[in-house]
Amino acid sequence: MAAMSSHRLLFTQLHLCNSLLLIHVHHATSLNFRFDFSEPGSYCTPGSDIACAGDAYPYARTIELTKTDISDRNLRSIGRAWYARPVQLWNNTTGEVASFRTTFSFQIKPVNLDVRADGMAFFLGHYPSGIPHRSYGGNLGLFNGSSNNRNATGTARIVAVEFDTYMNKEWEKDGNHVGIDVNSTVSVAAISPDKNLRSGNTMTAEISYDSSAEILAVTLWINGTSYHIN
């Protein structure tokens, strides 16, 4: 559901709250679930619907995805939170794909404005979820950093929406953008908001997929201004 990475004293706090995911399976059943993190112990605990891995932990009705204290031990902090139940998005027999919509609010807050990275992402991937090897830094906790091309294959394949706060010069044009990633750190579409993703303001994202039109759309609201890509 959400993954995040920080690298080389580049720490970012993220507060994930008021998450709603609505999934529609065409001509089948509909599934919806909502989380507001108001009950301690209802997430990031054994048996809960929201599982956490890596450095992610519950804090004050939010989920912190990475460590917030700056030290040599925390140079490559990675955290992940995901829905701990399998959700069928694709019918292997018919090839039918589900439509879905999710809305969530979050904050990205650098501990130090001079050193901050790398961002966070919403993702759809293989169940059960697992953090790939060496996926810190620009891999955003999603892609195996041991691969030179960072292209995911097999059960490592993933679709993600990244909220990127650091420019990796090898494949990115700036360090403040929202991108759609398909099995790779290189976004197939991206937009650079004129408002800072690292401001600490509460942002709201809506991500939807229309299976009939085969369009994945993203809208991000920051202080009343919306930014859209698909």
TORDOKOL-544634 format. One record per residue: residue number from 1; chain; x, y, z of N, C-alpha, C in turn. Coordinates in pm, 1 decimal. Layout:
<NUM,A,<X,Y,Z>,<X,Y,Z>,<X,Y,Z>>;
...
***
This chain:
<1,A,<82.6,-120.2,0.0>,<0.0,0.0,0.0>,<86.0,125.1,0.0>>;
<2,A,<178.4,134.1,96.3>,<266.1,251.1,100.7>,<406.4,206.6,135.2>>;
<3,A,<503.8,266.9,70.5>,<643.6,235.0,97.1>,<723.1,363.4,93.5>>;
<4,A,<834.7,362.8,165.4>,<912.1,485.4,175.4>,<1057.5,451.6,200.6>>;
<5,A,<1147.0,541.1,158.5>,<1288.7,518.9,180.0>,<1360.3,650.9,202.6>>;
<6,A,<1460.8,647.2,288.8>,<1548.9,762.7,306.1>,<1692.5,714.1,293.5>>;
<7,A,<1784.5,804.5,257.7>,<1918.4,762.5,217.3>,<2018.8,870.9,253.3>>;
<8,A,<2128.6,831.3,317.3>,<2240.0,921.9,345.7>,<2197.0,1046.4,422.8>>;
<9,A,<2149.8,1026.9,541.3>,<2105.5,1136.5,627.8>,<1992.7,1217.0,565.5>>;
<10,A,<1922.0,1158.4,472.2>,<1811.6,1226.9,405.7>,<1682.6,1167.6,460.6>>;
<11,A,<1636.6,1222.7,571.2>,<1524.9,1161.4,641.9>,<1396.8,1239.5,622.0>>;
<12,A,<1292.3,1167.3,602.6>,<1161.9,1226.8,583.4>,<1061.5,1155.4,671.2>>;
<13,A,<982.8,1230.6,745.4>,<874.5,1173.0,823.2>,<749.4,1170.0,738.1>>;
<14,A,<674.5,1064.9,748.9>,<547.1,1057.7,678.5>,<439.3,1015.2,775.2>>;
<15,A,<327.7,1088.3,773.3>,<211.8,1054.1,853.3>,<100.3,1012.7,757.9>>;
<16,A,<60.6,886.8,761.4>,<-42.9,835.0,672.7>,<-170.9,822.0,753.0>>;
<17,A,<-278.9,884.2,706.6>,<-400.9,884.2,786.3>,<-523.5,886.9,697.0>>;
<18,A,<-637.4,851.0,755.7>,<-766.6,857.9,686.9>,<-762.8,792.2,549.6>>;
<19,A,<-722.4,668.5,547.6>,<-705.6,597.1,421.0>,<-832.0,521.8,383.3>>;
<20,A,<-874.8,537.9,259.2>,<-993.6,470.1,207.2>,<-957.9,405.3,75.5>>;
<21,A,<-984.8,277.4,64.9>,<-960.8,206.2,-60.5>,<-1089.9,141.1,-104.0>>;
<22,A,<-1133.5,168.6,-226.1>,<-1257.0,113.9,-280.3>,<-1223.5,39.7,-407.6>>;
<23,A,<-1256.8,-87.6,-411.5>,<-1224.9,-169.5,-527.9>,<-1353.4,-225.6,-586.4>>;
<24,A,<-1371.4,-210.9,-716.7>,<-1486.7,-263.9,-787.5>,<-1439.2,-370.4,-885.7>>;
<25,A,<-1493.1,-487.6,-878.2>,<-1463.9,-591.7,-975.2>,<-1584.0,-602.4,-1068.2>>;
<26,A,<-1563.1,-573.5,-1196.3>,<-1670.5,-566.4,-1293.8>,<-1747.0,-698.5,-1299.8>>;
<27,A,<-1879.9,-691.2,-1293.6>,<-1967.3,-807.3,-1300.1>,<-1938.3,-907.5,-1188.3>>;
<28,A,<-1880.4,-862.7,-1080.5>,<-1851.5,-954.0,-970.7>,<-1888.4,-885.8,-840.0>>;
<29,A,<-1803.9,-892.4,-740.9>,<-1833.5,-833.2,-612.1>,<-1754.5,-704.9,-594.1>>;
<30,A,<-1797.8,-622.6,-498.6>,<-1726.8,-499.8,-465.2>,<-1670.8,-512.6,-324.4>>;
<31,A,<-1555.9,-457.8,-304.5>,<-1490.0,-461.2,-174.8>,<-1448.2,-319.9,-139.2>>;
<32,A,<-1475.2,-278.6,-16.3>,<-1426.4,-148.2,27.1>,<-1383.3,-157.5,171.8>>;
<33,A,<-1284.2,-79.5,207.0>,<-1239.3,-74.1,345.0>,<-1182.5,64.0,373.7>>;
<34,A,<-1190.1,101.8,500.1>,<-1149.8,235.8,543.9>,<-1071.9,225.0,674.3>>;
<35,A,<-968.7,307.0,685.8>,<-888.4,309.8,807.4>,<-865.9,455.4,849.1>>;
<36,A,<-889.1,484.5,976.7>,<-859.8,619.9,1025.7>,<-754.7,618.9,1136.5>>;
<37,A,<-705.9,500.8,1171.9>,<-598.3,485.4,1269.4>,<-632.1,546.8,1404.9>>;
<38,A,<-760.6,548.5,1440.0>,<-803.1,609.0,1566.0>,<-790.3,513.4,1684.3>>;
<39,A,<-776.9,383.9,1657.5>,<-769.5,285.3,1764.7>,<-629.0,226.3,1772.9>>;
<40,A,<-556.7,256.6,1880.2>,<-422.8,198.7,1896.0>,<-430.3,46.1,1895.7>>;
<41,A,<-336.8,-15.7,1828.9>,<-335.1,-160.8,1822.1>,<-414.7,-219.1,1707.9>>;
<42,A,<-485.8,-132.6,1632.7>,<-566.5,-182.1,1520.8>,<-487.2,-186.4,1390.6>>;
<43,A,<-362.2,-145.2,1394.6>,<-276.1,-149.1,1276.8>,<-131.7,-168.6,1321.1>>;
<44,A,<-52.2,-222.9,1232.3>,<88.7,-251.2,1261.3>,<106.6,-346.7,1379.5>>;
<45,A,<9.5,-435.2,1400.1>,<18.1,-537.5,1503.2>,<-16.1,-672.5,1440.9>>;
<46,A,<29.3,-782.6,1499.4>,<-1.8,-914.1,1443.2>,<-152.3,-935.8,1428.7>>;
<47,A,<-195.2,-976.2,1310.2>,<-335.7,-1003.4,1285.8>,<-417.9,-884.2,1242.5>>;
<48,A,<-360.4,-763.1,1243.0>,<-435.9,-644.4,1202.5>,<-443.5,-635.5,1050.9>>;
<49,A,<-540.1,-556.7,1000.3>,<-558.8,-544.9,855.7>,<-448.2,-464.9,788.0>>;
<50,A,<-384.7,-375.1,861.8>,<-271.2,-300.4,808.3>,<-143.8,-353.4,872.9>>;
<51,A,<-56.1,-409.1,790.9>,<70.4,-463.1,840.2>,<183.4,-364.7,811.4>>;
<52,A,<284.4,-367.0,894.5>,<400.1,-279.9,877.2>,<526.7,-364.3,873.0>>;
<53,A,<625.2,-316.6,798.1>,<751.9,-388.4,787.1>,<865.6,-288.6,778.9>>;
<54,A,<986.0,-338.5,798.7>,<1101.4,-250.3,796.5>,<1098.0,-155.5,914.8>>;
<55,A,<1119.6,-27.6,888.7>,<1124.9,72.4,995.3>,<990.2,137.2,1025.0>>;
<56,A,<883.6,95.2,957.9>,<751.6,155.7,979.0>,<698.4,120.7,1117.8>>;
<57,A,<632.4,218.0,1181.5>,<577.7,193.8,1314.8>,<461.1,288.8,1339.6>>;
<58,A,<366.1,250.0,1428.2>,<252.9,337.5,1459.7>,<296.1,450.0,1552.6>>;
<59,A,<240.2,568.5,1528.7>,<274.0,683.1,1613.2>,<161.3,785.0,1607.7>>;
<60,A,<97.2,811.3,1720.7>,<-1.5,919.0,1735.7>,<-105.6,919.2,1623.6>>;
<61,A,<-175.8,808.0,1606.2>,<-282.7,795.0,1506.8>,<-231.4,812.9,1363.9>>;
<62,A,<-107.6,778.8,1342.2>,<-47.6,781.5,1208.4>,<43.7,660.0,1195.6>>;
<63,A,<103.5,646.8,1080.4>,<210.8,549.7,1061.8>,<334.5,625.1,1015.4>>;
<64,A,<442.4,613.7,1091.6>,<571.9,667.2,1048.5>,<638.8,558.4,965.2>>;
<65,A,<673.4,589.8,842.0>,<728.9,488.3,753.3>,<880.3,475.1,762.0>>;
<66,A,<948.7,578.4,810.3>,<1094.2,569.1,826.2>,<1133.9,623.7,962.2>>;
<67,A,<1256.3,595.3,1002.0>,<1307.5,645.9,1128.3>,<1324.4,797.3,1121.6>>;
<68,A,<1309.1,862.0,1235.6>,<1314.4,1007.9,1237.4>,<1438.7,1062.4,1306.5>>;
<69,A,<1516.3,976.5,1371.8>,<1638.0,1025.4,1435.4>,<1755.1,1007.7,1340.5>>;
<70,A,<1835.0,1110.9,1330.3>,<1947.7,1109.8,1237.0>,<2071.6,1054.2,1307.0>>;
<71,A,<2119.7,943.2,1256.9>,<2242.2,883.9,1308.0>,<2301.8,796.8,1198.4>>;
<72,A,<2425.5,755.0,1218.1>,<2490.9,671.3,1117.7>,<2418.5,538.8,1099.0>>;
<73,A,<2344.3,495.0,1201.9>,<2274.5,366.7,1192.3>,<2151.2,375.2,1103.8>>;
<74,A,<2103.5,495.7,1076.7>,<1977.6,513.0,1004.8>,<1995.5,572.7,866.0>>;
<75,A,<2111.0,548.4,805.6>,<2138.3,609.8,676.4>,<2049.4,554.6,565.8>>;
<76,A,<1999.5,433.9,581.3>,<1921.8,370.1,475.4>,<1791.7,315.3,532.7>>;
<77,A,<1711.9,404.8,585.2>,<1586.5,365.2,649.1>,<1479.7,335.5,544.4>>;
<78,A,<1413.0,221.0,557.6>,<1306.7,179.4,466.9>,<1189.2,129.8,549.2>>;
<79,A,<1069.5,173.6,515.2>,<949.9,124.6,583.0>,<838.3,98.7,484.5>>;
<80,A,<749.3,8.2,520.6>,<637.9,-26.8,432.2>,<515.0,-59.2,516.4>>;
<81,A,<398.3,-14.0,468.9>,<269.5,-50.6,528.9>,<179.5,-99.5,417.0>>;
<82,A,<105.0,-207.4,440.4>,<19.9,-261.8,334.8>,<-103.6,-328.8,393.2>>;
<83,A,<-205.8,-345.3,307.7>,<-326.8,-416.6,345.7>,<-293.6,-564.9,353.6>>;
<84,A,<-313.4,-622.7,471.7>,<-262.0,-756.6,500.0>,<-355.2,-869.1,457.5>>;
<85,A,<-443.2,-842.8,362.1>,<-532.0,-945.8,308.3>,<-518.1,-945.2,156.1>>;
<86,A,<-519.6,-1060.3,92.3>,<-509.9,-1061.5,-54.6>,<-634.3,-1001.8,-118.8>>;
<87,A,<-615.3,-920.2,-220.9>,<-724.9,-859.3,-296.8>,<-703.9,-894.5,-444.0>>;
<88,A,<-801.9,-960.5,-504.1>,<-788.4,-1001.4,-643.8>,<-818.3,-884.1,-735.7>>;
<89,A,<-718.9,-844.8,-812.8>,<-733.8,-736.2,-909.2>,<-736.4,-786.3,-1053.5>>;
<90,A,<-702.9,-914.0,-1072.3>,<-694.1,-967.8,-1208.1>,<-744.1,-1111.0,-1208.9>>;
<91,A,<-829.4,-1143.3,-1306.2>,<-881.9,-1277.9,-1322.3>,<-792.7,-1353.8,-1420.2>>;
<92,A,<-724.0,-1453.8,-1370.6>,<-628.0,-1527.1,-1452.4>,<-694.8,-1603.8,-1566.3>>;
<93,A,<-822.2,-1640.6,-1547.6>,<-893.7,-1717.6,-1649.4>,<-945.3,-1629.0,-1761.9>>;
<94,A,<-1009.4,-1518.7,-1724.6>,<-1072.1,-1431.0,-1824.2>,<-983.3,-1314.7,-1865.7>>;
<95,A,<-879.8,-1285.3,-1785.9>,<-796.0,-1169.4,-1814.0>,<-858.8,-1038.9,-1770.1>>;
<96,A,<-973.1,-1047.2,-1702.2>,<-1043.7,-927.1,-1658.1>,<-968.1,-859.0,-1544.2>>;
<97,A,<-961.6,-725.9,-1549.2>,<-892.1,-646.8,-1448.0>,<-992.9,-562.3,-1372.0>>;
<98,A,<-974.1,-548.9,-1242.3>,<-1066.0,-471.7,-1159.3>,<-1037.9,-322.1,-1169.6>>;
<99,A,<-1142.9,-243.5,-1157.2>,<-1127.7,-99.2,-1137.9>,<-1115.3,-73.5,-987.7>>;
<100,A,<-1046.8,33.9,-951.2>,<-1035.5,65.5,-809.2>,<-1016.9,215.2,-790.1>>;
<101,A,<-1038.3,257.7,-666.8>,<-1012.1,396.1,-628.3>,<-965.4,397.7,-483.8>>;
<102,A,<-862.8,473.3,-455.3>,<-814.8,489.2,-318.8>,<-787.4,636.5,-290.9>>;
<103,A,<-815.0,678.9,-170.3>,<-787.1,815.8,-126.7>,<-715.8,809.2,7.7>>;
<104,A,<-608.9,885.2,22.7>,<-538.1,887.0,150.0>,<-472.8,1023.2,170.9>>;
<105,A,<-450.6,1056.8,296.8>,<-386.4,1183.1,334.2>,<-252.5,1153.2,400.6>>;
<106,A,<-155.9,1240.6,379.1>,<-22.4,1215.6,432.1>,<56.2,1345.5,442.1>>;
<107,A,<165.6,1338.6,516.1>,<260.0,1449.3,528.0>,<400.9,1396.1,505.8>>;
<108,A,<482.4,1473.2,438.8>,<624.9,1443.2,426.1>,<699.7,1557.0,494.6>>;
<109,A,<770.9,1523.4,603.6>,<832.2,1626.3,687.8>,<980.4,1596.2,707.4>>;
<110,A,<1068.1,1671.8,641.7>,<1211.8,1650.5,661.7>,<1253.4,1687.4,803.3>>;
<111,A,<1340.2,1606.7,861.9>,<1398.9,1641.9,990.3>,<1495.7,1758.2,973.1>>;
<112,A,<1565.2,1759.3,859.9>,<1661.5,1863.6,827.4>,<1635.2,1908.9,684.2>>;
<113,A,<1605.0,2036.6,663.9>,<1569.8,2086.0,530.9>,<1684.9,2077.7,431.5>>;
<114,A,<1807.7,2072.3,481.5>,<1922.5,2067.2,391.7>,<1951.1,1925.6,340.7>>;
<115,A,<1906.2,1825.9,415.0>,<1929.7,1686.6,375.4>,<1798.6,1611.2,385.3>>;
<116,A,<1740.9,1574.8,269.4>,<1611.9,1507.9,271.6>,<1593.2,1424.1,145.5>>;
<117,A,<1535.5,1308.1,164.8>,<1506.1,1217.1,53.5>,<1447.4,1088.4,111.2>>;
<118,A,<1400.8,995.5,40.0>,<1390.9,1007.4,-104.6>,<1246.4,1023.7,-149.9>>;
<119,A,<1151.0,995.0,-59.7>,<1010.7,1005.0,-95.1>,<931.3,885.6,-47.4>>;
<120,A,<805.8,875.5,-94.8>,<720.7,762.5,-60.5>,<637.5,725.8,-181.2>>;
<121,A,<569.5,611.8,-171.5>,<491.0,564.9,-285.5>,<371.8,483.3,-238.6>>;
<122,A,<263.6,490.7,-313.9>,<151.8,397.0,-303.8>,<177.1,288.9,-408.3>>;
<123,A,<155.7,162.7,-371.8>,<188.5,57.6,-467.6>,<86.4,-55.6,-466.3>>;
<124,A,<79.4,-124.8,-579.2>,<5.0,-249.7,-594.3>,<106.1,-355.6,-633.5>>;
<125,A,<110.9,-465.0,-557.3>,<210.8,-566.0,-585.3>,<166.9,-704.9,-545.0>>;
<126,A,<260.2,-795.9,-552.9>,<235.5,-936.5,-524.3>,<204.1,-956.0,-376.0>>;
<127,A,<115.7,-1052.1,-346.3>,<85.1,-1087.7,-207.6>,<150.5,-1221.8,-175.1>>;
<128,A,<214.9,-1234.5,-57.7>,<230.0,-1134.0,47.4>,<338.4,-1032.0,14.1>>;
<129,A,<331.3,-918.1,80.2>,<423.0,-808.7,53.4>,<557.1,-832.1,121.9>>;
<130,A,<663.5,-786.4,57.4>,<795.9,-795.9,116.7>,<885.7,-685.9,64.2>>;
<131,A,<975.3,-636.2,147.6>,<1066.4,-529.1,106.9>,<1183.1,-589.5,28.9>>;
<132,A,<1205.7,-545.9,-95.4>,<1314.5,-601.8,-176.7>,<1452.6,-569.6,-119.1>>;
<133,A,<1549.7,-650.3,-157.0>,<1687.9,-632.0,-113.6>,<1744.6,-501.5,-169.2>>;
<134,A,<1815.8,-426.6,-86.0>,<1883.8,-303.0,-125.2>,<1789.0,-204.0,-194.4>>;
<135,A,<1667.3,-193.8,-142.6>,<1568.1,-105.3,-206.3>,<1563.5,32.8,-142.5>>;
<136,A,<1669.3,71.2,-72.7>,<1675.0,202.6,-9.1>,<1699.3,311.5,-114.1>>;
<137,A,<1695.8,436.2,-69.0>,<1724.9,548.5,-158.1>,<1621.9,565.0,-267.6>>;
<138,A,<1668.6,587.1,-389.3>,<1579.6,612.4,-502.1>,<1492.1,495.9,-540.8>>;
<139,A,<1517.1,377.8,-485.4>,<1431.0,262.7,-512.7>,<1302.2,266.8,-431.5>>;
<140,A,<1293.6,361.4,-336.3>,<1170.9,390.0,-261.5>,<1112.9,268.8,-190.0>>;
<141,A,<1196.7,173.3,-154.9>,<1147.1,55.5,-85.7>,<1068.1,-38.6,-174.3>>;
<142,A,<1075.7,-18.5,-307.2>,<992.9,-94.8,-400.8>,<1073.1,-186.9,-491.8>>;
<143,A,<1191.8,-143.5,-532.4>,<1266.8,-214.6,-635.9>,<1401.4,-263.6,-582.9>>;
<144,A,<1442.0,-379.0,-628.8>,<1567.3,-439.5,-587.4>,<1684.7,-359.0,-641.7>>;
<145,A,<1761.4,-300.0,-552.6>,<1872.2,-215.2,-594.1>,<1990.2,-291.1,-650.1>>;
<146,A,<1988.8,-424.4,-641.6>,<2098.2,-503.7,-696.6>,<2091.3,-513.0,-847.9>>;
<147,A,<1973.7,-481.0,-904.9>,<1956.7,-486.7,-1050.0>,<2001.0,-355.4,-1111.3>>;
<148,A,<2083.9,-361.9,-1215.0>,<2135.0,-240.2,-1277.5>,<2025.4,-157.4,-1342.7>>;
<149,A,<1926.3,-225.0,-1401.7>,<1822.0,-149.5,-1470.8>,<1699.3,-126.0,-1384.1>>;
<150,A,<1698.7,-185.1,-1263.5>,<1589.3,-166.5,-1168.8>,<1453.1,-203.9,-1228.3>>;
<151,A,<1451.7,-292.5,-1324.1>,<1326.2,-338.3,-1382.3>,<1278.9,-462.6,-1308.7>>;
<152,A,<1155.2,-460.0,-1261.2>,<1101.0,-570.6,-1183.6>,<1040.8,-675.9,-1275.1>>;
<153,A,<1060.5,-802.9,-1240.5>,<1004.0,-913.6,-1317.1>,<940.8,-1013.8,-1221.4>>;
<154,A,<859.3,-1105.1,-1275.8>,<798.7,-1210.4,-1195.2>,<713.5,-1155.9,-1082.8>>;
<155,A,<727.0,-1213.4,-963.7>,<646.7,-1169.6,-849.0>,<691.8,-1034.6,-795.1>>;
<156,A,<804.1,-982.1,-845.0>,<851.0,-850.1,-802.2>,<786.7,-737.3,-881.7>>;
<157,A,<706.6,-771.3,-983.1>,<641.3,-668.0,-1064.1>,<549.2,-583.0,-978.1>>;
<158,A,<541.9,-455.9,-1012.1>,<469.6,-362.8,-925.8>,<421.1,-242.6,-1006.2>>;
<159,A,<309.9,-186.9,-965.1>,<261.3,-58.9,-1017.3>,<257.1,36.5,-899.2>>;
<160,A,<313.2,154.7,-915.5>,<323.9,246.2,-802.4>,<302.3,390.1,-845.7>>;
<161,A,<262.2,471.4,-750.3>,<258.7,616.3,-766.5>,<357.7,672.7,-665.9>>;
<162,A,<462.1,737.1,-715.5>,<566.5,787.8,-627.9>,<549.0,936.7,-601.3>>;
<163,A,<578.9,975.1,-477.9>,<583.5,1115.2,-436.9>,<730.2,1140.5,-402.4>>;
<164,A,<804.3,1186.7,-501.4>,<950.0,1185.5,-497.4>,<1004.3,1319.8,-450.0>>;
<165,A,<1095.4,1316.0,-351.7>,<1148.7,1438.6,-293.1>,<1298.7,1455.9,-316.3>>;
<166,A,<1354.7,1376.0,-405.6>,<1499.1,1384.0,-429.4>,<1528.2,1347.0,-574.4>>;
<167,A,<1614.8,1424.0,-637.7>,<1645.8,1398.0,-778.2>,<1758.6,1295.7,-791.5>>;
<168,A,<1726.6,1182.2,-851.0>,<1827.5,1085.0,-891.2>,<1862.7,1116.1,-1036.7>>;
<169,A,<1977.3,1173.7,-1058.4>,<2012.0,1231.5,-1188.3>,<2010.9,1129.8,-1301.7>>;
<170,A,<2028.5,1001.2,-1268.1>,<2032.8,900.2,-1374.3>,<1899.9,887.7,-1447.6>>;
<171,A,<1788.4,915.4,-1379.1>,<1659.3,892.6,-1444.9>,<1551.5,995.3,-1410.9>>;
<172,A,<1582.8,1099.2,-1335.9>,<1481.1,1197.2,-1297.7>,<1524.8,1338.3,-1333.0>>;
<173,A,<1427.0,1424.1,-1366.2>,<1459.0,1560.4,-1406.9>,<1454.6,1659.0,-1291.4>>;
<174,A,<1390.4,1622.8,-1180.0>,<1388.3,1711.8,-1063.9>,<1359.7,1631.1,-938.2>>;
<175,A,<1367.1,1699.0,-823.7>,<1348.2,1632.8,-695.3>,<1219.3,1670.5,-626.5>>;
<176,A,<1117.3,1702.0,-703.8>,<987.3,1736.2,-645.4>,<879.4,1699.5,-747.2>>;
<177,A,<843.7,1571.8,-752.7>,<748.9,1530.3,-855.4>,<663.3,1412.1,-810.2>>;
<178,A,<554.0,1393.4,-881.3>,<466.0,1277.7,-864.6>,<475.8,1196.7,-993.4>>;
<179,A,<500.3,1067.5,-982.0>,<518.1,986.0,-1101.4>,<443.6,854.2,-1093.1>>;
<180,A,<408.7,799.7,-1207.9>,<348.3,667.2,-1218.1>,<456.3,570.2,-1264.4>>;
<181,A,<480.4,466.8,-1185.1>,<585.6,369.7,-1214.0>,<524.5,233.8,-1247.3>>;
<182,A,<571.7,171.6,-1353.7>,<527.1,37.6,-1392.0>,<650.4,-51.7,-1402.5>>;
<183,A,<674.8,-129.7,-1299.0>,<786.3,-225.8,-1295.5>,<923.4,-161.2,-1308.5>>;
<184,A,<933.5,-31.6,-1280.6>,<1061.1,37.3,-1296.2>,<1060.5,167.4,-1217.4>>;
<185,A,<1179.9,212.4,-1177.3>,<1191.8,342.1,-1111.6>,<1174.2,457.7,-1209.3>>;
<186,A,<1184.4,429.4,-1338.0>,<1166.0,532.9,-1440.1>,<1016.5,550.1,-1465.4>>;
<187,A,<962.5,665.4,-1428.0>,<818.2,688.7,-1437.4>,<772.5,696.1,-1582.7>>;
<188,A,<655.9,637.3,-1610.2>,<598.1,645.5,-1744.9>,<523.7,776.9,-1764.3>>;
<189,A,<487.9,842.8,-1654.1>,<425.7,975.7,-1658.0>,<458.5,1044.6,-1526.7>>;
<190,A,<476.5,1176.8,-1530.7>,<512.9,1249.7,-1409.3>,<469.2,1394.7,-1420.0>>;
<191,A,<451.6,1456.6,-1304.1>,<419.7,1598.8,-1297.7>,<497.9,1658.8,-1181.8>>;
<192,A,<542.9,1782.7,-1198.3>,<619.5,1851.4,-1094.9>,<534.6,1963.3,-1036.0>>;
<193,A,<475.7,1943.1,-918.8>,<393.5,2047.9,-857.8>,<476.3,2172.2,-827.7>>;
<194,A,<410.3,2289.1,-833.6>,<481.8,2411.1,-797.6>,<481.5,2433.3,-646.7>>;
<195,A,<420.2,2342.1,-572.6>,<424.3,2345.7,-426.4>,<514.6,2232.9,-378.1>>;
<196,A,<584.7,2257.9,-267.7>,<686.4,2166.4,-218.4>,<623.9,2044.4,-151.9>>;
<197,A,<659.1,1924.9,-198.8>,<609.6,1802.3,-136.9>,<665.8,1783.3,3.4>>;
<198,A,<775.7,1852.2,35.8>,<841.3,1836.1,165.5>,<800.7,1943.9,265.3>>;
<199,A,<693.9,2016.1,238.1>,<655.9,2129.8,321.8>,<603.2,2089.1,458.4>>;
<200,A,<562.5,1964.8,474.8>,<500.1,1921.4,598.9>,<351.1,1944.3,601.9>>;
<201,A,<296.5,2008.7,497.2>,<151.7,2027.5,489.2>,<83.1,1893.9,462.8>>;
<202,A,<-41.0,1881.7,510.4>,<-118.0,1761.4,482.1>,<-161.0,1761.8,336.4>>;
<203,A,<-126.6,1656.6,265.5>,<-163.3,1640.1,125.0>,<-261.9,1524.3,113.1>>;
<204,A,<-348.3,1531.1,13.7>,<-444.3,1423.3,-11.1>,<-428.6,1375.3,-154.1>>;
<205,A,<-418.5,1245.4,-169.7>,<-403.8,1185.7,-302.5>,<-522.4,1095.0,-332.1>>;
<206,A,<-571.2,1101.6,-454.7>,<-670.8,1006.5,-503.5>,<-610.8,934.9,-623.5>>;
<207,A,<-611.0,803.3,-618.1>,<-556.6,720.9,-725.6>,<-665.7,626.4,-772.1>>;
<208,A,<-690.6,623.5,-901.7>,<-797.8,538.1,-954.0>,<-753.0,470.1,-1082.3>>;
<209,A,<-813.2,354.0,-1105.8>,<-788.4,282.9,-1231.2>,<-921.6,245.3,-1292.4>>;
<210,A,<-942.9,286.1,-1416.9>,<-1063.2,252.7,-1493.1>,<-1026.7,138.2,-1587.1>>;
<211,A,<-1076.3,18.3,-1555.9>,<-1036.7,-98.6,-1634.5>,<-1092.5,-95.1,-1776.0>>;
<212,A,<-1209.0,-32.9,-1795.6>,<-1266.5,-27.1,-1930.0>,<-1186.4,65.7,-2020.9>>;
<213,A,<-1136.0,176.6,-1964.6>,<-1055.7,271.5,-2042.3>,<-906.1,242.8,-2031.9>>;
<214,A,<-868.5,155.0,-1937.8>,<-728.3,121.0,-1912.7>,<-646.7,245.6,-1880.0>>;
<215,A,<-699.7,327.2,-1788.0>,<-633.5,451.5,-1748.2>,<-614.2,452.9,-1596.8>>;
<216,A,<-491.0,474.0,-1554.9>,<-458.4,497.5,-1415.0>,<-444.2,648.0,-1396.7>>;
<217,A,<-521.6,705.6,-1307.2>,<-523.3,851.2,-1288.0>,<-485.8,885.2,-1144.1>>;
<218,A,<-413.3,995.1,-1129.2>,<-369.1,1041.3,-998.2>,<-401.6,1188.8,-983.9>>;
<219,A,<-463.3,1224.9,-872.7>,<-485.3,1365.2,-838.6>,<-428.7,1389.7,-699.7>>;
<220,A,<-347.8,1493.6,-685.8>,<-288.5,1530.8,-558.2>,<-333.1,1671.2,-522.7>>;
<221,A,<-384.2,1688.6,-399.9>,<-425.5,1819.8,-351.4>,<-325.7,1868.7,-247.1>>;
<222,A,<-275.3,1990.8,-267.4>,<-186.3,2055.8,-171.5>,<-238.6,2196.5,-147.4>>;
<223,A,<-284.0,2223.9,-26.5>,<-334.6,2357.2,8.7>,<-438.2,2409.0,-90.4>>;
<224,A,<-531.3,2323.9,-130.3>,<-640.3,2366.3,-217.6>,<-608.5,2364.1,-365.7>>;
<225,A,<-483.4,2338.1,-402.1>,<-444.5,2329.1,-542.8>,<-433.4,2182.5,-582.7>>;
<226,A,<-488.8,2147.1,-698.7>,<-485.2,2007.7,-743.0>,<-387.2,1990.6,-858.7>>;
<227,A,<-325.1,1874.0,-863.1>,<-231.8,1836.5,-968.9>,<-273.5,1698.6,-1018.9>>;
<228,A,<-273.6,1680.3,-1151.3>,<-332.0,1558.5,-1207.7>,<-240.7,1498.5,-1314.3>>;
<229,A,<-226.7,1365.6,-1310.9>,<-155.9,1293.2,-1416.8>,<-227.5,1161.8,-1441.3>>;
<230,A,<-209.9,1105.7,-1560.8>,<-260.2,970.3,-1588.3>,<-172.2,905.7,-1695.3>>;
***
